[in-house]
Amino acid sequence: MAPSRPDLTGGWCWFQEPRVVATPTDTFVGWTEYDEQGTIGVARFDHDDMTFAVNREVGTTPALAPDDHNSPAVYVRRDGRIVLYYTAHNRPDGNRYRVSDEPYRIDSFGEERSVPDHNQSTYPMPFRLADPEELFYFYRDAPDDGSPSTFYFYRSSDDGETWSERERLFQIEGDDYSGYIKVARSDERLDICYSRHPRPAPLGKCDVRHFYYDAAADQFRDSQGNPIETPIREEEMTKLFDAEDRGERGWIWDVMTDGEEPAIVFSSFTDGDEADQRFYYAKYVDASWRVSEVVETDHVYATNTDTAVNEQEYAPGISLGHVQGDDVLYLSRGPKSREDKQQGLDVERWRVGDDHETFERERVVERGTESNQFRPVAPRSVGTDEHDSPIRAVWMCGQSRAPYNYHDDEETLQLKAEIETESGLETVRMDEWATYEG
């Protein structure tokens, strides 16, 4: 195992999932290093000993790039071995993965393998259902005919040793950029939310939609349970946020399900120099979606100084609590949306009211000063059982200077974790993880 190297950095986008997973004994975290190869990093947190082990040398061939879109999805097989799934952002290098040599260990990984049939794949999403026990692997790709980006999935009945023929989930209609999905699992169901990239798609295409997979019937359905067939059309998905009606462009961030009443969090923004950025919470209750604004936030301006690219739609991030429940939110916001106007983005914990429409801030998890605290994510239970974790959230700390690049000459990004200990909550930086003892 390589020693901790604080001269390198780590980061992630928010579409590959799971990035942080909890087992009965450990929590695992994956990320992409900022180095010439875009090396994969992974950490193991022992729940009993309250210690981290870190491997920042998971090699890839061909190499990835220092691009936050290339961070890995973390999966734990039934035999306990750790799988890291990763892709190179919109490049023809395919869906690749490596499996740890020992169960619940990250010291060494086997040879790189590939999931077949790909063109320009990105955003790996492996999720295992309980009944029937089957692994689904979702990802975005470009079809052979050069048409707009499409989502596909594979199935595996032997935990990823072999794969079915790939199936087309849906193809994005029109030529106004790409789309995104987020997936959550329960025992017999996969809940999926969808939105397009909010720029340059026209306002009327920037809705937030939902559908799910019913494993018992081997059937995709809209939110109300009506069957829909693959490849699914956008209009067949249930629209829960109408962008044109609200005058705001939606962009999904997270989804969670108990098998009956899923919850979704997403951001929205308005056009113009003084654009508003807001977080929303949506809960499916009494056979309909209840959508409420949580709080105003700030942009994370992703700016490439060489080309003057400025992407106002980049929100600082929001996550559902997952192992703690969908009434817990971790979000990032900054001086524009805070009373104290202190510089930098904070990570905060919020609580959702019993009515699913009111929200209250419980605490500031980490204060942002000269650095931003952003893109928080909470651990998910891996496999088909529910597990708790002393790690409550993990997030990025630093600056984001370009859309696909998370490094600055003066400050690199770190990952931080909030950990529940016997003496209370503690925050630990990634470059301390290899030596952390709770």
C-alpha positions as CSV (number, residue, x, y, z in Angstrom):
1,M,0.0,0.0,0.0
2,A,1.3,3.4,-0.9
3,P,1.8,6.0,1.9
4,S,-0.5,9.0,2.1
5,R,0.7,11.7,-0.3
6,P,-0.6,15.2,0.5
7,D,1.0,16.6,-2.6
8,L,-1.6,14.9,-4.6
9,T,-5.3,15.6,-4.5
10,G,-8.6,13.8,-4.8
11,G,-12.0,14.6,-6.2
12,W,-15.2,13.4,-7.9
13,C,-18.1,14.3,-10.0
14,W,-21.6,13.6,-8.6
15,F,-23.0,11.1,-11.1
16,Q,-21.1,7.9,-10.7
17,E,-22.4,5.9,-7.7
18,P,-21.9,4.6,-5.2
19,R,-18.8,6.7,-4.2
20,V,-19.0,5.8,-0.5
21,V,-20.4,2.5,0.7
22,A,-20.9,0.9,4.1
23,T,-20.7,-2.7,5.0
24,P,-21.3,-4.2,8.5
25,T,-17.6,-3.7,9.4
26,D,-16.1,-1.1,7.1
27,T,-16.8,2.0,4.9
28,F,-15.1,2.3,1.6
29,V,-14.5,5.6,-0.3
30,G,-13.3,6.0,-3.9
31,W,-11.9,9.0,-5.8
32,T,-9.7,10.1,-8.7
33,E,-6.2,11.6,-7.9
34,Y,-4.9,14.7,-9.6
35,D,-1.8,13.3,-11.3
36,E,-0.9,12.8,-14.9
37,Q,-2.6,9.4,-15.0
38,G,-5.7,10.3,-13.1
39,T,-4.9,7.4,-10.7
40,I,-7.8,5.8,-8.8
41,G,-7.7,6.1,-5.0
42,V,-9.6,4.1,-2.4
43,A,-9.9,4.2,1.4
44,R,-11.1,1.6,3.9
45,F,-12.5,2.8,7.3
46,D,-12.6,0.2,10.0
47,H,-15.7,0.7,12.1
48,D,-14.3,-1.0,15.2
49,D,-10.8,0.4,15.2
50,M,-11.9,3.7,13.8
51,T,-8.9,3.8,11.5
52,F,-8.3,4.5,7.8
53,A,-6.2,2.6,5.4
54,V,-5.5,4.3,2.0
55,N,-4.4,3.0,-1.4
56,R,-3.7,5.9,-3.8
57,E,-2.1,3.7,-6.4
58,V,-4.8,1.8,-8.2
59,G,-3.5,1.7,-11.7
60,T,-5.5,1.9,-14.9
61,T,-4.5,0.9,-18.5
62,P,-4.8,3.0,-20.6
63,A,-4.4,5.8,-18.1
64,L,-7.4,8.0,-17.2
65,A,-6.9,11.7,-16.9
66,P,-7.1,14.3,-14.0
67,D,-10.8,14.7,-14.6
68,D,-13.4,14.5,-11.8
69,H,-15.8,12.6,-14.2
70,N,-13.4,9.6,-14.1
71,S,-13.8,8.9,-10.4
72,P,-14.8,5.3,-9.6
73,A,-18.0,3.7,-8.4
74,V,-17.3,1.4,-5.4
75,Y,-19.0,-2.0,-5.2
76,V,-18.7,-4.8,-2.7
77,R,-19.3,-8.3,-4.0
78,R,-21.1,-11.0,-2.1
79,D,-17.8,-12.6,-1.2
80,G,-16.6,-9.3,0.3
81,R,-14.1,-8.3,-2.4
82,I,-14.0,-4.7,-3.4
83,V,-14.7,-3.7,-7.0
84,L,-13.7,-0.3,-8.5
85,Y,-15.6,0.5,-11.7
86,Y,-14.3,3.4,-13.7
87,T,-14.4,5.0,-17.2
88,A,-12.5,7.7,-19.1
89,H,-14.8,10.7,-19.6
90,N,-16.4,10.5,-23.0
91,R,-13.5,8.5,-24.4
92,P,-13.5,5.1,-26.2
93,D,-11.6,3.4,-23.5
94,G,-14.6,1.5,-22.1
95,N,-16.1,0.4,-18.9
96,R,-13.3,-1.0,-16.8
97,Y,-12.9,-2.4,-13.3
98,R,-10.5,-4.1,-10.9
99,V,-11.3,-6.5,-8.0
100,S,-9.5,-6.6,-4.7
101,D,-7.4,-9.7,-4.1
102,E,-8.8,-10.2,-0.6
103,P,-12.3,-9.6,0.9
104,Y,-12.8,-6.2,2.6
105,R,-9.2,-5.3,1.8
106,I,-7.8,-2.6,-0.5
107,D,-4.1,-3.5,-0.4
108,S,-3.9,-5.0,-3.9
109,F,-6.2,-5.5,-6.8
110,G,-6.3,-8.0,-9.7
111,E,-5.8,-7.4,-13.3
112,E,-8.0,-4.8,-15.1
113,R,-11.1,-6.2,-16.7
114,S,-13.7,-4.7,-19.1
115,V,-17.4,-4.7,-19.3
116,P,-18.0,-5.4,-23.1
117,D,-19.6,-3.2,-25.8
118,H,-18.8,0.4,-25.5
119,N,-18.1,3.6,-27.5
120,Q,-17.7,6.6,-25.3
121,S,-18.8,5.4,-21.9
122,T,-18.9,7.4,-18.7
123,Y,-20.6,7.4,-15.2
124,P,-20.6,3.7,-13.9
125,M,-23.4,2.8,-11.6
126,P,-23.5,-0.8,-10.2
127,F,-26.4,-1.8,-8.0
128,R,-27.4,-5.2,-6.7
129,L,-31.0,-6.2,-6.1
130,A,-32.0,-8.8,-3.4
131,D,-34.8,-10.7,-5.1
132,P,-33.9,-11.9,-7.6
133,E,-30.3,-11.3,-6.5
134,E,-29.0,-9.6,-9.7
135,L,-26.4,-7.0,-10.3
136,F,-27.3,-4.1,-12.7
137,Y,-24.6,-1.9,-14.2
138,F,-25.8,1.4,-15.7
139,Y,-23.7,3.8,-17.7
140,R,-23.9,6.5,-20.4
141,D,-22.6,5.9,-23.9
142,A,-22.6,7.2,-27.4
143,P,-24.5,4.9,-29.9
144,D,-22.7,3.5,-33.0
145,D,-24.7,5.7,-35.3
146,G,-23.3,8.9,-33.7
147,S,-26.7,10.0,-32.4
148,P,-27.1,11.7,-29.0
149,S,-25.9,10.1,-25.8
150,T,-27.8,7.0,-24.6
151,F,-28.0,5.1,-21.3
152,Y,-27.5,1.4,-21.3
153,F,-27.4,-1.3,-18.7
154,Y,-26.0,-4.8,-18.2
155,R,-27.2,-7.5,-15.8
156,S,-25.1,-10.1,-14.0
157,S,-26.3,-13.1,-12.0
158,D,-22.8,-14.0,-10.8
159,D,-21.7,-10.7,-9.3
160,G,-20.0,-9.3,-12.4
161,E,-18.0,-12.4,-13.5
162,T,-20.1,-12.5,-16.6
163,W,-22.6,-10.1,-18.2
164,S,-25.7,-10.2,-20.2
165,E,-26.1,-8.5,-23.6
166,R,-26.4,-4.8,-23.0
167,E,-29.9,-3.3,-23.0
168,R,-30.8,0.2,-24.0
169,L,-32.5,2.1,-21.2
170,F,-33.3,5.2,-23.2
171,Q,-31.8,7.5,-25.8
172,I,-31.7,11.3,-25.3
173,E,-33.8,12.9,-28.0
174,G,-32.6,15.9,-29.9
175,D,-29.1,17.3,-30.2
176,D,-29.1,19.7,-27.2
177,Y,-26.3,18.1,-25.2
178,S,-26.3,15.1,-22.8
179,G,-28.4,13.8,-19.9
180,Y,-27.8,12.2,-16.5
181,I,-29.4,9.7,-14.2
182,K,-29.1,8.8,-10.6
183,V,-30.0,5.3,-9.2
184,A,-31.0,4.0,-5.8
185,R,-31.9,0.4,-4.8
186,S,-34.2,-1.3,-2.4
187,D,-34.7,-5.1,-2.2
188,E,-36.9,-5.5,-5.3
189,R,-36.7,-2.1,-6.9
190,L,-34.4,0.4,-8.6
191,D,-35.5,4.1,-8.5
192,I,-34.0,6.3,-11.3
193,C,-34.2,10.0,-11.7
194,Y,-33.2,11.9,-14.8
195,S,-32.4,15.4,-16.1
196,R,-30.5,16.9,-19.0
197,H,-27.4,19.1,-18.8
198,P,-29.0,22.5,-18.0
199,R,-26.9,24.3,-20.6
200,P,-27.2,24.5,-23.6
201,A,-30.5,22.6,-23.6
202,P,-33.5,24.9,-24.0
203,L,-35.4,25.7,-20.8
204,G,-38.3,23.4,-21.7
205,K,-36.0,20.4,-21.8
206,C,-34.5,20.9,-18.3
207,D,-37.2,19.1,-16.3
208,V,-36.5,16.5,-13.5
209,R,-38.1,13.1,-14.1
210,H,-38.5,9.8,-12.4
211,F,-39.2,6.1,-13.2
212,Y,-38.4,2.8,-11.6
213,Y,-37.6,-0.9,-12.2
214,D,-39.9,-3.5,-10.6
215,A,-37.8,-6.6,-10.2
216,A,-40.7,-8.9,-9.3
217,A,-42.3,-8.2,-12.7
218,D,-39.1,-7.5,-14.6
219,Q,-40.7,-4.3,-15.7
220,F,-39.9,-0.6,-15.8
221,R,-42.7,1.7,-14.6
222,D,-43.4,5.4,-14.2
223,S,-43.9,6.9,-10.7
224,Q,-47.6,5.8,-10.6
225,G,-46.7,2.2,-11.5
226,N,-47.8,2.3,-15.2
227,P,-45.6,-0.1,-17.2
228,I,-43.2,1.5,-19.7
229,E,-41.0,-0.4,-22.2
230,T,-37.3,0.1,-23.0
231,P,-36.0,2.0,-24.7
232,I,-38.0,4.5,-22.6
233,R,-39.0,7.9,-24.0
234,E,-38.5,11.0,-21.9
235,E,-42.3,11.8,-22.0
236,E,-43.0,8.4,-20.5
237,M,-41.0,9.2,-17.3
238,T,-42.9,11.0,-14.6
239,K,-42.2,14.8,-14.6
240,L,-41.9,16.1,-11.1
241,F,-40.3,19.5,-11.9
242,D,-41.5,21.5,-14.8
243,A,-38.6,23.7,-15.8
244,E,-40.5,25.9,-18.3
245,D,-43.4,26.4,-15.9
246,R,-41.1,27.4,-13.1
247,G,-38.6,29.3,-15.2
248,E,-35.7,27.3,-13.6
249,R,-33.4,24.7,-15.0
250,G,-33.2,21.5,-13.0
251,W,-30.2,19.3,-12.4
252,I,-30.4,16.1,-10.4
253,W,-28.1,15.4,-7.4
254,D,-29.3,12.3,-5.5
255,V,-32.1,9.8,-5.1
256,M,-33.0,7.4,-2.3
257,T,-35.8,4.8,-2.0
258,D,-37.4,2.6,0.6
259,G,-39.2,0.6,-2.2
260,E,-42.4,2.7,-2.1
261,E,-41.8,6.4,-1.5
262,P,-38.5,7.6,-3.1
263,A,-36.9,10.9,-2.4
264,I,-34.9,13.1,-4.8
265,V,-32.8,16.2,-4.3
266,F,-31.8,18.5,-7.1
267,S,-30.6,22.0,-7.8
268,S,-32.0,24.6,-10.1
269,F,-30.8,27.9,-11.6
270,T,-32.1,30.8,-13.6
271,D,-30.5,32.4,-16.5
272,G,-28.8,35.8,-16.4
273,D,-25.9,37.6,-14.8
274,E,-27.6,37.5,-11.4
275,A,-28.8,33.9,-11.7
276,D,-30.4,32.2,-8.7
277,Q,-29.2,28.8,-7.6
278,R,-31.5,26.7,-5.3
279,F,-31.8,23.3,-3.8
280,Y,-35.1,21.3,-3.9
281,Y,-36.3,18.2,-2.1
282,A,-39.0,15.9,-3.7
283,K,-40.8,13.1,-1.9
284,Y,-43.3,10.7,-3.5
285,V,-46.2,10.6,-1.0
286,D,-49.8,9.5,-1.5
287,A,-49.2,8.6,-5.1
288,S,-47.9,12.0,-6.1
289,W,-44.7,14.0,-6.0
290,R,-44.4,16.7,-3.3
291,V,-41.6,19.2,-4.4
292,S,-40.3,21.9,-2.0
293,E,-37.5,24.4,-2.1
294,V,-34.9,23.8,0.7
295,V,-32.7,26.8,0.6
296,E,-30.9,29.2,-1.8
297,T,-27.3,28.5,-2.4
298,D,-24.4,29.8,-4.5
299,H,-22.7,28.7,-7.7
300,V,-19.4,26.9,-7.8
301,Y,-18.0,28.8,-10.8
302,A,-16.1,26.3,-12.8
303,T,-13.8,28.6,-14.7
304,N,-11.0,27.8,-17.2
305,T,-8.9,30.9,-17.4
306,D,-7.4,30.0,-20.7
307,T,-10.7,29.8,-22.5
308,A,-12.9,32.0,-20.1
309,V,-15.4,29.2,-19.7
310,N,-17.8,30.0,-16.8
311,E,-20.5,27.5,-15.9
312,Q,-23.0,29.1,-13.6
313,E,-25.1,25.9,-13.4
314,Y,-22.5,24.1,-11.2
315,A,-24.1,24.0,-7.7
316,P,-21.9,23.2,-4.7
317,G,-23.9,20.0,-4.0
318,I,-26.6,18.3,-1.9
319,S,-26.9,14.7,-0.8
320,L,-29.6,12.6,1.0
321,G,-28.6,10.9,4.3
322,H,-29.0,7.3,2.9
323,V,-28.0,5.2,5.9
324,Q,-29.4,7.8,8.2
325,G,-32.6,8.3,6.3
326,D,-34.1,10.5,3.6
327,D,-35.0,13.1,6.2
328,V,-31.3,14.0,6.5
329,L,-29.7,16.3,4.0
330,Y,-26.0,17.4,3.6
331,L,-25.6,20.4,1.4
332,S,-23.1,23.1,0.6
333,R,-23.9,26.9,0.4
334,G,-21.9,30.1,0.6
335,P,-21.9,33.8,1.4
336,K,-24.7,34.8,-1.0
337,S,-27.1,32.5,0.7
338,R,-25.9,32.8,4.4
339,E,-26.6,35.5,7.0
340,D,-23.0,36.0,8.0
341,K,-21.6,36.6,4.5
342,Q,-18.4,34.8,5.4
343,Q,-16.4,33.9,2.4
344,G,-16.2,30.3,1.2
345,L,-18.8,27.5,0.9
346,D,-19.9,25.6,4.0
347,V,-21.1,22.0,4.4
348,E,-24.3,21.9,6.5
349,R,-26.6,19.2,7.8
350,W,-30.3,19.9,7.4
351,R,-33.4,18.0,8.7
352,V,-36.6,17.5,6.6
353,G,-39.9,18.0,8.5
354,D,-42.5,15.3,8.9
355,D,-44.6,17.1,6.3
356,H,-41.8,16.7,3.7
357,E,-42.1,20.4,2.9
358,T,-40.3,22.2,5.8
359,F,-36.6,22.2,6.4
360,E,-34.4,23.2,9.3
361,R,-30.6,23.6,9.5
362,E,-29.2,21.4,12.3
363,R,-25.6,22.3,12.2
364,V,-22.6,23.6,10.2
365,V,-20.5,20.5,9.5
366,E,-17.5,22.4,8.2
367,R,-17.0,26.1,7.8
368,G,-15.7,27.4,4.5
369,T,-13.2,30.4,4.8
370,E,-10.6,30.8,2.1
371,S,-11.4,27.3,0.8
372,N,-14.7,25.9,-0.4
373,Q,-16.4,22.9,1.2
374,F,-18.5,21.3,-1.5
375,R,-20.0,18.2,-3.2
376,P,-20.9,16.3,0.0
377,V,-22.0,12.7,-0.2
378,A,-23.3,10.3,2.5
379,P,-22.5,6.6,2.6
380,R,-24.8,4.1,1.0
381,S,-25.4,0.6,2.2
382,V,-23.8,-1.8,-0.2
383,G,-25.5,-5.0,-1.5
384,T,-28.9,-5.8,-0.3
385,D,-28.8,-5.1,3.5
386,E,-28.9,-1.9,5.4
387,H,-25.7,-0.9,7.3
388,D,-24.8,2.1,9.5
389,S,-21.4,3.8,9.3
390,P,-19.5,6.1,11.7
391,I,-18.7,8.2,8.6
392,R,-21.7,10.6,8.2
393,A,-20.5,12.4,5.1
394,V,-17.5,13.0,2.8
395,W,-16.9,16.1,0.8
396,M,-14.3,18.0,-1.3
397,C,-12.3,21.0,0.1
398,G,-10.5,23.6,-2.1
399,Q,-11.3,25.3,-5.4
400,S,-12.7,24.2,-8.7
401,R,-11.2,26.2,-11.5
402,A,-12.4,24.3,-14.6
403,P,-15.4,22.1,-15.5
404,Y,-13.3,18.9,-15.9
405,N,-10.3,19.8,-13.8
406,Y,-10.2,20.1,-10.0
407,H,-6.7,21.4,-9.5
408,D,-5.3,24.8,-8.8
409,D,-1.6,25.9,-8.9
410,E,-1.9,27.3,-5.4
411,E,-4.3,24.9,-3.8
412,T,-5.3,21.3,-4.6
413,L,-8.5,19.7,-3.5
414,Q,-8.7,17.3,-0.6
415,L,-11.5,15.0,0.6
416,K,-12.7,15.5,4.2
417,A,-14.9,13.1,6.2
418,E,-17.2,13.7,9.2
419,I,-16.9,10.8,11.6
420,E,-19.1,10.0,14.6
421,T,-16.8,9.0,17.6
422,E,-17.5,8.3,21.2
423,S,-16.4,11.9,22.0
424,G,-18.5,13.5,19.3
425,L,-18.2,14.5,15.6
426,E,-14.7,14.9,14.1
427,T,-13.5,16.1,10.7
428,V,-10.5,14.5,9.1
429,R,-8.6,15.5,6.0
430,M,-7.8,13.0,3.3
431,D,-4.0,13.5,3.7
432,E,-4.4,12.5,7.3
433,W,-6.4,9.3,6.6
434,A,-3.5,6.9,6.4
435,T,-2.5,7.8,10.0
436,Y,-5.9,8.6,11.5
437,E,-6.8,6.9,14.7
438,G,-10.2,7.8,16.3
